[in-house]
Amino acid sequence: MTDIIEAMKQRHAVREYDGDRKIEQDKLDILNERISSINRESGLHIQLVTGEPKAFDGFMAHYGKFSGITNYIALIGKKGSDLNEKCGYYGEQLVLLATQLGLDTCWVAMSYAKVKSAYDIAKGEKLCCVISLGYGKTHGIPHKSKTAEEVAVIKEDTPKWFIDGVNAALLAPTAMNQQKFGFMLDGDKVIAKAGKGILTDIDLGIVKYHFEIGADKKIFDMK
């Protein structure tokens, strides 16, 4: 399996998939096992949906240039101000795992149709967004990136682990590639904030997980 740091570098958003190529059962089992573990830890209700073409068969999906998608991860959880950030943090764990398994993905917040029969949404819960999943026609292309200094306060005595964390965060997917987030080190405490923009709360969760991987330490409590 690909190293997770390498997976962060290899992962790119993919919108066009080979709809005839099925995901192997052993890979689905690995994903479902991780989903179960995440749901127990986070209290989310994430579900893996397979063989379901309706979500990406409408006008919005075609407008967004999505095609061939029959598999996706539905990020579901209890309604609350922190739901989007939690979905970003834990959803990106599944994105990177999928990349390690040789699969392609894309975060999708609006360009899909809700298919209520495909997943279970309990009372008090909502669907945050979905992650497309499968074998892409290509593996996507790297996104343009800001510099570490543009998203973080870095000084001469800033520790290497913090800089490594910021650089890992810059590899993270963000809505419209806006990278509207910031990191600051206050003593030994890392402060991460979302800027103004579309879906920056989801983005913040995603970049927090990337930061932890790059820094090689658990920093943010998302439970």
N, C-alpha and C positions, 0 to 999 in steps of 0.2 A: 504493500500500500504506500502511496506517495506520502512523504513527510509533510506535516501540516504547514510548515513555513513555505515549502515549495508549492503546496496547494494554493496558498494565498497568492502566490505570484502567477500561478497558472490559471486561476479562476477569472473568467471574463463573462459578461452577460451574453447569453445566447437566446435568440428569439425564434430561430427556425430550426425545427427538429426533424429527424427521420421518423415519421409517424409509424412506419412499419417495423421498426426495430424495438423489440420489447426489452425491458430491463430484466436482467437475470434474477431469479428468485433469491439466490443467496445474497445479492446486493439489497434487494427489498427487505430481506430479513434483518440485515445489519442496520438499515435505516429505521425500521420499525422498532428494533431493540433500543436504539439511541433515542427515538421519540418517546418511548415508554419511560426511559430513564429521565429525560428532560421534563416530561409532564409530572413525574413524581417530585422532582426537585423544585420546579417552578410554580406548580399549580395551574399551568396552562393546559389546554385541551387540543394540542396539535395532532393532526391526522394526515396520514399518507393516502392519497387518492390515486388509483391506477385504472387504466382503461376507461377514462371518462373524457370524451371529446367535446362536450357541450360548452364547457367554461370558456374555451378558446375558439369557438366557432361563430362568434357574433361580430357585429360591426366594429365594436371597440377593439377587439383582438386583431381583426384584419387591419384596422386603422393603425394599430401599434406594431404592425408587421410581424405578428406572432403566427406561427403555423406549425402543424404536425404535433401539437401538444395534446397528449392524452393522460399524462401523469403530472401530478403536482402535490405540493405540501400545503395543506390548509392551516394557517396560523390562527388559532381560536383561543380565546381566554375570557375571563371574567371582565366585564366592563369596568373601566377605571382609568384614572389619569396616567397610570404607568403602563397600561397594556401595550401600546405601540412600542415603547422602548424595550419592554421585556421580549416582545415578539422579535424585535430586531436582534437582540442579544442572543437569544436561544435559536432563532431561525438561522442565523449565520453559522452556528455550530453545525447545523444540518447541511448548509450550503458547502462548507469546507469538507465535511465528511463525504458528501456526494462527489466533490472534486477528487478526493483521495480514491474514490471507487471508480474513477474514470467517467463520471457522468457530468453533463452540462446543466446549468441552472440559470435562472433569471428571477430577480425580485419583481413582483408585479402587484401594484397597489390599486390600479384602476382599470387597466385594459383587459378585463375578463368579466364573465357573467357569473353570478352566484347560482349554483346548482344545489338547492337545499337537500335533494335526495342523495347527494354524494358524500355528505359528512353530517355529523351530529353536532348541533349547537344547542346546548342546554339553556335553561332559563337563566337570565342574567349574564349570558355570554354573547360575544359577537365575533364575527370573522374580521380579523385585522387586515390581512392580505394573503397572497399565495406566492409560492415559489415554484416556477415551472421546472420540470425535471425530465431528463431523458438523454438521448444521444443527439447532439447537435449536428447540423449539416456542416458546420465549422465549429471551432472552439472559441470564436469571438476574437476581439482585439483589445489590447490594453487601453485603458482610459487615460486621458491627460491628467496630470496630477500637480497639485500645489507642492511647494517645498515645505519641509518640516518647520522652518521659521515662520511660514505664513499661517500655520495653524497651532503653533505652540510657543510658549515663552521659553527660549533656550539661552542659557548663559554659559560662560566659560567653565563654571563648576557644575553644570548640569550632569547628573550621572548617566552613564552609557545606557543603562536599562530603560531610562525614560525616553531617550532619543530613539532607541530600538522600538519602543512601544509606539511612538509617534509615527515612525516610518512604516510600521506594520499597519497602523490605522489608515495611512494614506493609500494602502492597497485595497481598502474596503470599498464595496459598492455603496454609492449614495444616489438618492433620487436625482435624476438629470445630471449626474456627475457634479453636483454643486459643492460637495466637500465643505459644507457650512457647519463646522464644528471646531472646538478649540480645547487644548489641554494646557494645564498649568500645574506646576509642582509647588505645593505649599508645605515646606518642611519635608516630611516623608509621605504626605498625602497628595494623591493625584486628583485634580479637579477637572472634570470634563463637562463641557457645556455645548448645547446645540445653538446654532445661530438661527436667524429668521429665514424661513423658506418652506417649500412644500415638503411635507413628510420628514422634517428634520428630527422628529422624536424617534422614528424608526431608525433613521441613520445613526443617531447617537448610540442606540443599543448595539448596532452592528460594529461601529468603530470601537466601542468599549471592549468588545470581545477580541477584536484584532489587536488592540493595545495590549491586552493581557497576554496574548500569545507571543507578541513581540518582546514584551518586557519579561516574559517567563515567570510571572507571578500573579496570583489572584488578588485583584485590587477592588473590583466593584461587587457589591452585594446586590444581586438582582432578584432575590427571593421575595 
